[in-house]
Amino acid sequence: WTGTFEGVLHSDMAGANARLAEACASAAGGTFLRAFGTINPTLPGWEEDIRRCHEVHRMPGLRLYPNYHGYGLDDPRFAQLVEMAARRRLLVQIALALEDDRSQNPALTAAPVAVAPLLDVLARIRPARVMLLNSSSRVLGAANPLLARLAAAGVFFEIATLEGVAGIESLLGKIPGLRLAFGSHTPYFYFASALLKLQESALTADQLSAVGHGHAESALAPA
C-alpha cells in the first residue's frame, strides 16, 4: 500500500492522486503497489476527490495528513469524511506524523495529531474502518489507556514507528487483540528496519501471520 508525499503539500489533490494511480499501475504490471489517495477536507471539492479515488482509480482506501493540512480529528469535516468513506467501504489511514517532531526545525513544525477525538467519531459512525500510521510510542505505549480504548473500537495500527527491543512481542503480550499490521514508512525509513522488527520479536506463527498480512487483509475485507 502506498500514498504520495506530493499530496502532503500539494493543493491539487486530484492531480496528485491521478499521478499516484498511474505510477502504481505501471509498476510490476500493476500488481505490486496499491494506491491510497490523499484527501484534504479543508480544500474545495474534497468530496469529489473521494469519488474519483473510489470510482475512477479503484483505490481501496484513503490517506489523511491532518497536521499538515491544518485540521483536528474533532473537525466536523473529518467526521463527514469518515462517514463518506464508510459508505463506500474504504479504509481511512490517518498519518499521525511524518517525521519525529524532535528532529524538526522549531520554525517548521508539524505537531503529531491528537488521536483522542477519533473515539467519538467511531462511536457515531459504524462500520468505519480506520488505521493509524506512524503512531510512535505516544500512542503505541502498552501502558497508555488510550491505546486500549482505540483497540476496543476496532482501530488498526502498524509498526513503522514502533520503538524498543522486542516491541511487537511486548505490545501484543499486553494487548493480545491489538490489530497490528506490518508497515515500513519507506522510503522515509529503511524497509529493512521494519523487517527486523518482525525478526527480533518472539512471535507465534499466528501472530506473525496476523502482523505480516492477516490484519491488512481484514482491514480491506468487505463488511
Order of alpha helices (4+ residues) and beta strands (2+ residues): alpha-alpha-beta-alpha-beta-alpha-alpha-beta-alpha-beta-alpha-alpha-beta-alpha-beta-alpha-alpha-alpha
